Amino acid sequence: MAYKGYLIDLDGTIYKGKDRIPAGEDFVKRLQEKQLPYLLVTNNTTRTPEMVQEMLATSFNIQTPLKTIYTATLATIDYMNDMKRGKTAYVIGETGLKTAVAEAGYAHDSSNPAYVVVGLDTELTYEKLTVATLAIQKGAVFIGTNPDLNIPTERGLLPGAGSILSLLEKATRVKPIIIGKPEAVIMNKSLERLGVKRHEAIMVGDNYLTDITAGIKNDIATLLVTTGFTKPEEVPGLPIKPDYILSSLAEWDFDER
């Protein structure tokens, strides 16, 4: 069948750190030419959707509407709004996460917040971890924007938000509620935004642990491209094979599926 909607990871799939992946750029342009609905679904919380849109345009020659960008930050706020536990939060993260949480009406609280929200923070300090630990111990809802242990960059695989979550989980003995891929929250919200049924969509990504597992766990077809996190030599040992495996998105035929 030809898929009617595409959920697409960004880092490692469409680009890699600051490096271009021309086949990834062309993949988005081919979707636009064919007028196929797509949503760029990213676990990255360091940028706002507006910042992602500008970065794609200036660094990777991709012009895409703001409505096509759905971040783990947006999914986190959707989840918090649904929970209705209070309007205070302590956030470990960068601009994309902190700005969005504040604009959604959640006041900063470092002593007794309703939520502790943790994303990637490249300026992480021991004090931030301490504040988060104490708040979680007091009963704050512990939310992890995404479980990515590493980030694929031009330098290599750097520590991701999942690494920070692991430390806090050990310190508090509380498991975080994970919003981003591979969990259901972001996938269900993405399908709603995309406007297609589960069996009509396909998840495209480079990371088996997040992108591909997100599709497998949520009954969505999967396309693994080995340009980022998951290497070609790892494919034979994968526990459940993706529906499609490519070395480049240039190989994908939108019509013959």
N, C-alpha and C positions, 0 to 999 in steps of 0.2 A: 504494500500500500504506500501511497505517497502521503507523507505526514503533513498535517494541516497547521501545525504550530511547533515552533522551536524554542526550547529553553537552553540558553547558551552561557557557559562560564566565560569569564574574561581572561584573567591572568593565567598564562600557560596554554591558553586555547586561542585567543584572538591576538594576544601579545604576550611577551615574557619579560616582566620587569619593565625596563626601559627599551628593550629590544623589540623590533617589529617582527611579526609573523605575517608575511605578505599573504599567504594562503588564508589566514584567519580574517584579515581585512577584506579580502575578496569574497570570502564566504558570506559576510554580512551584506556586501554589495549585491551579491547574487540573490540573496533573500529579498532585498528591497526591489530588485528588478522584477522578480517573480511575484511581488506583492504578497509574500507569505508572512503571516504574523510571527513575530519573534519577541522574546524578552531576554535581555542580558541580565542573568541572575548571578550575582556575585556575593561571596561571603566576606568580601573586603569591606570593612567599616571605617576605614581611614578617610574616605572621601564622601562628600554628599553626592547625590545623583547629578546635580549641576556640575560639580567638579569632575565627575566621571565623563559626562557629556563633553565638557571642554577638553579634557585630556585626550579623549578618543579623536576629537576633531583636529587638535593641534599636533599631537604626537604620532597618531596612527592613521590619519587620513580617512576617518570614519565619521560621517555625519549621521546622527541618529536622534530621533525625537526623545524628549525627556521621559515620556510615558513608557519607552522601551527599556528603561533601566530600573531594576528592582534589586535593592541591596538588602543584606541581612539586617541593616539598621532599620529600614522601613518595616521589615517583617517583625523585628523586635518590638517596635512601637505598636504595631497592630496587635501583637500578643499582649503587651502590657495594658493596652486599652480594653481588651477583652477581659482581662483578669480583674480589673477595677479594685486593686488592693490599696490604692492611695496614689498621690501625685508627687511623691518625693523619690529621688534616686541618687545613688552614688555611682558614678561612671568611671571605669578605667577604659580609656580609649583615646582616639584622636578627634580631629575637628568634625569629621563626617558623623561620628556617633554622638559626641557631646552636643553639637549644635542641634541636631535633629531631636534628641531627647528633650532638650530645653524648649525648643520651638513647639513641641507637642504638649507643653504645659507641665512638665515634671521639674520641680524645684530641686536644686542641688542640696543634698543633706549628707554630711559625713559622719553624723553621730548615730542616727536612728532612722535610716531611709526605709521606704517600703520595698525598694528594689536595689540590688547591686547588679549592675550591668557591666559585663566584661567583654571587651574586644581587643584588637591588637593595639598596643601602645608602645611606640618605639622610644618613649621617654619614661618607661616604667621605672619606679623606684620602690625600695623596700617599704617606705612609708605608705605609698598607695596600696600595696599588698596588705599592710597591717590594718589600715582603715577598712578595707574590704573584708578582711578576715573577721574583724570584730563585729562589723555590721551583720554579716551572715550568721555569726554565732548568736546574735541577738534576735534573729528571726527574719531578717530581710530575705525576700525571694531572690535566689541566686540564678541569674540568667547569663548564659554564654551566647554571644551573637553567632559564633561558629566554632567548630571543633578542629579547624585546620592546624595540624601540628607544625607545618612548615609553609613557607611562601616561596614559590619558584621565582627567582630573580636572575639578573645577569651575573650576580656574584655567586649564585648557588642557592641551596635550600636554606632559608633563614628561619628562625623561630617564629611560629604563628600564634594566633590567639589561643589555640588549643593547648599550647605549652603553658601559657599563663593559667588557664583553667585547671590544668592538672595540678599545678602548684597549690592553687587555692582550695581545690578539692581535698588534697592531702592535709592542708592546714586546718580545714574546717570539718572534714569528714561529711561534707554535704555535696551531693552530686548536683551539678548545674542543670538547669533546663536549657537544652540546646535548641536554638531557633534556626540556624542556617543549615545548609546542606550537610549531611544527608537526611536531616530530620523532616518530618511531615509538615511542620508549620510553614516554612518558606515554600515548599513545593505546592501545597494546597492553595496558598495565597497567589502563587505565580500562575497556576492554572486559571484561577478566577480572573486575574488581570489579563491573561492571554485570551481568554474567551473560547477555549477549545476543551473538548472532553479528554479525559486521561488517556484513552487508547489512541487518540489522534495526535498526541504530542510525542516529541523525542527530546531527551536530555543530552546535550553535547558538552563534553568536557575532557580535561586532561588528567584529572585526579580520580583514581578508582575509589579511594576511601571516602571522598565527598560527592563529587559529581555523579559518578556512575552508581555508587551505592544508593544515592538519592533516588535515582530512577528505579533501581531494582527493588528497594524497600517500598516504593510508592506506586508500583505497577505502571511505570512509564518506560517506553523504549529508550535504549541507551546507545550512544556513539562515543567511543573512546578514541581520542587522538593523542598519539604518543609524542607530543611536542613540549610537554611540561613535566609534571610530577611523576606520573607512572611511566616507567621506561619500557621499551620494547621487550627487553629480556625478562621483565617481570610478568608479562602477559600469560605465558604458559602456566604459571602457578596461581593465577587468580581463581578464587573459590567458585565464583559464578561468573561466567563469561558475559561481557557486554554483547548487545545484539550486533554491533558493528565495531570493528577496530581498524583505524586508519593511521598511516604515518603522516598524512597531510590532509587537511580539509579540502585541498584542491581535488582530491580523488572522489569526493562525494557527488553523486548524481541525485538531484532533488526529485527527479521524475521516476526513476527506475527503482522503486522500493516496494 
